[in-house]
Amino acid sequence: MIGDSDLLTQSASGDAQAFEAFVLRHRQAVWRFARSLTRDAAAAEDALQEAFLAAWRSAGSFRGEGPALAWMLAITRHAVYRQHRARAGEPERMESLAELGEAAGWGADPDPLDTLVAQDEVRRALARMAVEDRELLLLREVEGLSNEACAGLLGLGLPALKSRLHRARLRFVSLFRGERHGH
């Protein structure tokens, strides 16, 4: 099987079949990511198309320093955020770790990230999260990108990423518990 770097090199030379193979390989992950960042399937589809068009145009810029999927998800992220520039100025309240831990029910039950059994409750909890938290959890927990890859994709230092990831996980658990208990 041809690797992503080779497919992108061939795509940069105008090989449409190589790019089609790249798209087929990553379309589902890009769709999941775009869909998780938007509340609208049409907006996610627009972002997906814009992202793959941008990837086609800039295939030669892929340096192979990380996974091609991380590069593609970064392009997708930019496409989604271009669509949402109007909301960019919304301030976000930062909860203390104690507030987040209490809302997440520290020590009460097993962590739902480890014991996910209620897919509908998980989807509803994720849908209620801020897009930045959903994005981070999807990259790390669903797509399995490393902390380093996530930090690079999001333009964060590793300590900042770890802090945001911890808070996002606590927010998820809090929202998950709310879904489970009908709140």
N, C-alpha and C positions, 0 to 999 in steps of 0.2 A: 504494500500500500504506500502510495506517495505521501510524504509528510506535508504538513501545512506550509512550511517555509518554501518547499519546492513548488507547491501549487500557487503560492502568492508570487513567486519569482516568475513562473510561467504566465500568470495572469498579468503581471506588469509588462510582459512582452506582447500582450494582446491575445493570449490564449483563452478564449471564452469558455472552452470545455473545462480547463483547469479551474477557472473561477466558479463554474457551475458545480464542480465537485466540492470545492471549498464551501459554497453556499449550502449544498445538501448536507454536508458534514456538520455545519454549525447552525443551521436555520432554527432548529427546535430550541437550542439554548438561547439564541438571540431573541426569539419570540418570547420565551418565558421571561427573560430579563426585561424586555421592552414592556410586556404586559404587566409585569409586577410594578413597574414604575408609573404606569398610567392606569386610570380607572376605566378606560374606554378602549375596546378592541380595535376600533377604527384608527385611533391615534397610535396604538401599538403597531398596527400594520404599516401606517405611514412612516413611523420611526424605523421599523425593520427595513422597509424599502430604501429609505434615505441612508440608513447605515450601510447596507450592502452596496449601494451606488457609490458612497464615499469610499468604501473599502476597495472597490474596483478601481476607482480613480487614483487611490493612493497605495495600491498594492506594493509598489516599488519602495515605499517608505518603511515597510515592515523590516525591522532589523534582526528579528529572531532572538532578542534578548530575554524574552519571556514567552509564554504560550501564546499562540496565535488567537486562541479563544479570548484571552484577556485583552489583547489588542482590539479584537472585534467588539467585545463588550464595552470597551472604552469609547469606541466610535458610536456604538448604540446609545450609550449614556449621553453623549454630546447631542445626538439627534433628538432624544427625548427632551433634554433640557432646552434645546432651541425651541421646541414646541411650547414649553412652559415658562418662557421668560416673563410673562405677565405676572406670575405668582411669585417671582423671585424675591420680592421684598418682604414677605411675611416673616415676622419675628417668631422665634421658637423659644419656648420656656424650657430652661434646663432644670430638671428635677435633681435633687440631691441623690446620692447613691442610697442613702437610708430610705428615702421616699420610694425609690424604685424597688429596692429590696423588699420593703414591706408590702408594696402593691403586688410584687411577684410572689409573695408568700414564702420567703426564704425558710427552708427547713420544714415546710408543711407537707409537701408531696414530692415525688420524684420530678425532676426537671422535664417538662413536656417536650423540650427539644430532643431528649433522649428516648422518650416513650410516646412518640406521636402515633396515636391510634384513631383520632377523630379528625379526618381530613377536612370535613366541612368547617369544623371549629377553627382549625389551623388557617384555612383560607380566609375565613371571616376576620380572624385576629390580624392576619397579615394585611388584609384590605383596609383595616382601620389604622394601620401604622403610617407614620410620616414616610414619604417616598424615600428619604435618605436612609432610614432604618431598614425599610423593605429591601432596598437596593443592596445594602451591606449584607443583610442576612442571606439574600439570594446568592450573592457572589460567594460568600464564605461557606454557607451550610448546604446550599443546593448544588451550585456549580463546583464547589470544592476547591476554589482558588486559595492559594496560601495567603497568609497575612501579608507577606511581602508583595505578592501580585496584586492583592486588593489595595494595599497602600499606594502602589504605583499607579494603578488605574484611577483611584480617587484623588490622587495628588496630595496624599497625607503622609506624614512621618509615621513610622511604625508605632511609637507610643500613642499618638493621637488615634490611629486606627484601632488599636487594642482598647482604648478607652471608649471610643464610639461603638465598637462591637459589643463590649460589655453592657453598655447602656441599651443598645438595641435589643440585645438578648433579654435583658430585664423588662424592657417595655413589652416585648413579645409575650413573655410569660405572664405579665400582668393582664394584657389584653386577652390572652388565651384563657386565663382563669375566669375573666369576665364573661367570655363566650360560654365557657363550660357551666358557669353558674347563672347564666341568663342576664347579665348586666350589660 
